[in-house]
Each structure stands twice: as structure tokens, then as C-alpha cells.
Amino acid sequence: MDYTLLDETRDHLRARHYSKRTEEGYLYWIRQFLRFCKDKHRTELVDDDLRHFLEFLALKRKVSPSTQATALNAVVYLYRQVLQREAVDVADFTRTAPRRKIPVVLSQDEVRRLLHKLSGHHRSCAELMYGSGLRVMEVCRLRVKDIDLGRLAILVRDGKGRKGRVTTLAECCVPFLERQLAQVKLYWQEDQEAEKWDGVFLPYALERKFPRTPFELAWQYLFPASKRSIDKRSGKVRRHHIYEQGLQRGVKKAVLAAEIHKPATCHTLRHSFATHLLERGADIRTVQEQLGHSDVRTTEIYTHVLNRGGRAVRSPLSDL
């Protein structure tokens, strides 16, 4: 395999400030593509190779439409940005058959039971995902300055697609957030006294422009890790935020403990937030803004959740 090609792609992505998740996803699919092409040299790669790879994913691997689209984006990025090929013709290929997926939604009683089975920062994060409609990565990456307790608002920076938005904050969350902010301050004071600490990670070129900013309390993560660690990219000693996987595992255990017989995950809390807002009469546009959707059609999937089951159709058995 041409590992130099992977290294060039990684450097290209980082130079343009792509997220770590996007970098990992693109490199994974480029690696799969190169293996599918039996490690052809970069000068031998043609458009048909990409077309055959996409059809292999659809017909043999039977991946979802979104997975096939991610693979397409990754390899097209390789062709256009790294290999400098302006024209990439892959219009005619077999696409994975689209299938509409209705999101899993919990009832309010199920949300209550789930939250009661959580404790510590896992419960705090779950309450923010349900109470503010945050994605799991968004709640983990919150910083001190993103919380406005006075206006009951949360500023989401660099959400999915690098979009920002302001979402609501439930008043009942204020007490535990005040306690969490006090805990962050203790960690911050501990880091300042540490022999080696290079401050918190900052996106883009902020650290170079404002060298003192990584050491300010306002920029520290709201849910920091319990220990400092070495940043694999820079080699600097930092205090990272809590890991998404740990939060996801905690919520999954709570779902089982609460005896909820649905395939519920962290993202289910976000689905439930949107559905319950609509049930309470919120406008679809308001819900769209709260969730940060670019297209209202993405938000409209929750209207299908409202229109199914006994609330939408009266069964004839009820009249017997």
C-alpha cells in the first residue's frame, strides 16, 4: 500500500482544519479503496476504479446510502485535492437503495427512568442531550464560555458541518452546571500548579494568534477528563474532554437498567427532544434552529414519528 499517499492526505486534511473524526473517516475509506484496487500506483488510478469500488460497496458489502456517500466523498477528495485531478466522472454507478429510517423516540416516562439510572457527569450530559437537543460530540466538547446561565442558553460552536447555533437551556440544569463549573475551576487550578501543562486544545490557529488563551478558564472544557494526557497530534500535555465512547457506554447500561426495550442510544435523547417539542406545539422552524439542521426536510422526519400509532389513527377494534 502507498502509505506516502495516506500521509499526504492526512497532512492535506490537517492543513485545512478538518475535524479529527472526518480525518479518520476519510483515511479509512481511502485505505479500503487502495486495497480494493490491489495497491495500484497513484498514477494508475482511474475513474472506473472508483466506480467499481462504489458498486462493490452497494452490491457486495450492502452498506447504507450514507456510508456509500462518505466513501465517495473520501475518494473524490483524494482524486481532486491530493492527486490534483480536476475532472472526476463517477455519475453513473449503482447506488445503495435508500430506505427511510424512523428515529427511535423515548416517552417522557422512559426518559425519566433512564436519567434516574445515571449519575455524575453521565447524568449531566444526558440531561443536556435531552434538554437542549445536543449531539454526543457537542456536549462533550462544550467549554466554560459556551454556557450562559443568565440567558438560559448554550452556544454550540463547530457542530456537525462546522455550524454554530444557540439552543435552549433548561432552568433545572442550572444547579448542576454551577457545581460542574466549580469542579472545572478546581481542575484548572490543579493544572496551573502542574510541572507540565500546555493548556487546553484550541481549534484552527487560535493558539498561535493568542498564546495565552489556552490557559484561560473560559476556554477549558465543561466536562474535562480526570487526568491530563499527551495530545497525539502535537505531543503537548493537555487535559482533554471526556470521551464520547465512555458516555455512550454509560447511557447504554442505563437503558438496560431502566428496562427500556428500545434500541436507545445517546442520539435517541436528541430525537426525543425534537419530538417532544413538536408534541408541545413548537413550530417546525423553531425545532430546526434548535437542532441546527440546514434543511427543514431533515427536521420533518419527526413529524412522521408524531403521525404514527394510536395518536394518529383510531383502530376499528376500539369501536367493538
HULINNOR-V204358 format. One record per backbone hydrogen bond with DSSP energy under -0.5 kcal/mol. NH is the residue of the N-H (numbers start at 0). CO is the residue of the C=O. If there is no record, write none. Layout:
NH/CO  NH/CO
//
This chain:
2/0  4/1  5/1  6/2  7/3  8/4  9/5  10/6  11/7  12/8  13/9  14/10  15/11  16/13  17/12  22/18  23/19  24/20  25/21  26/22  27/23  28/24  29/25  30/26  31/27  32/28  33/29  34/30  35/31  36/32  37/34  38/33  43/40  44/40  44/41  48/45  49/45  50/46  51/47  52/48  53/49  54/50  55/51  56/52  57/53  58/54  59/55  60/55  61/56  62/56  67/63  68/64  69/65  70/66  71/67  72/68  73/69  74/70  75/71  76/72  77/73  78/74  79/75  80/76  81/76  81/77  82/77  84/78  85/83  87/85  89/87  92/90  101/99  110/106  111/107  112/108  113/109  114/110  115/111  116/112  116/113  117/114  121/118  122/118  123/119  124/120  125/121  126/122  127/123  128/124  129/125  130/126  131/127  132/128  133/127  138/134  139/135  140/136  141/138  143/219  144/217  145/142  146/143  147/145  147/152  148/146  151/147  152/147  153/166  154/145  155/153  155/164  156/154  158/162  161/158  162/159  164/155  166/153  168/151  172/169  173/170  176/172  177/173  178/174  179/175  180/176  181/177  182/178  183/179  184/180  185/181  186/182  187/183  188/184  189/185  190/186  191/187  192/188  193/189  193/190  197/236  199/213  205/202  208/204  209/205  212/209  214/211  215/212  218/215  219/216  221/141  222/141  223/220  224/239  228/237  230/228  230/235  234/230  237/228  237/235  239/237  241/222  246/242  247/243  248/244  249/245  250/246  251/247  252/248  253/249  254/250  255/251  256/252  257/253  258/255  259/254  260/258  261/259  263/261  267/264  268/264  268/265  269/265  270/266  271/267  272/268  273/269  274/270  275/271  276/272  277/273  278/274  279/275  280/277  281/276  286/282  287/283  288/284  289/285  290/286  291/287  292/287  297/294  298/294  299/295  300/297  301/298  302/299  303/299  303/300  304/300  305/301  306/302  307/304  311/308  312/308  314/312  317/314  318/315  319/316
//
